């Protein structure tokens, strides 16, 4: 087993587990129909480091006061992005890093493109940009250490001809770019099916009632604002129809009323 130049964190999740996580993530964004195009395990390089901030400022009545605080941070050694989520994952999940890979899963080791010297300069600029009233000169970096993190890189073909790459870390199963997957707008039948499924649970009734009240109130307020709250009955009906047919909130409210009427009919009149 070949030794690595830098330590790598151990792989926690198998491809089967990752695909289960992927399915859940896509369903949350309403993608139920998709084809798996490719799955690859990679080890991605990151710079891990400590930073301390020393800021001197004049405080009335106290003179010159020095503020001191510090923490840990991660910098992508390929794209130069700060990755606070990765640091949080590794702080919460105990996992070892070693200079050898202890599994036989096929994988690619990605090469760093940001040197330590470049990383230190970039890290100061990025950190100063994240903190108000802090300059690069106020930041001291230490313990710069390159380590590899296992990532599952997955390509999926979404309905409509769109191919999307999704990166999920192999330690906690957290997605790193799920925001790039657009949330698909559901059709009328899908919304109905999901709503009826939710209403099978007692807590689903409570949640749905709140949602109906919220969107209904929103629609009524919008109609009132548009006509000074003094619309005649004919105009009010016209505006109501326009709101129901022309807005998402209106369509959901109409659907909610239909479903509630249907459920009440089934429970009490059959």
Secondary structure, DSSP 4 states (H G I P E B T S, - for coil): -PPPSS-EEPP---HHHHHHHHHHHHHHTT---EEEEEEEEEEEEEEEEEEEEEEEEEETTTEEEEEEEEEEEEEETTT--B-HHHHHHHHHS---EESS--S---EEEPPP-S-HHHHHHHHHHHHHHHSTT--GGGEEEEEEEEEEEEEEEEEEEETTTEEEEEEEETTT--BSSGGGSPPPPPPHHHHHHHHHHHTTSHHHHHHHHHHHHHHHHHHHHHHHHHTTT---HHHHHHHHHHHHHH-HHHHHHHHHHHHHHHHHHHHHH-
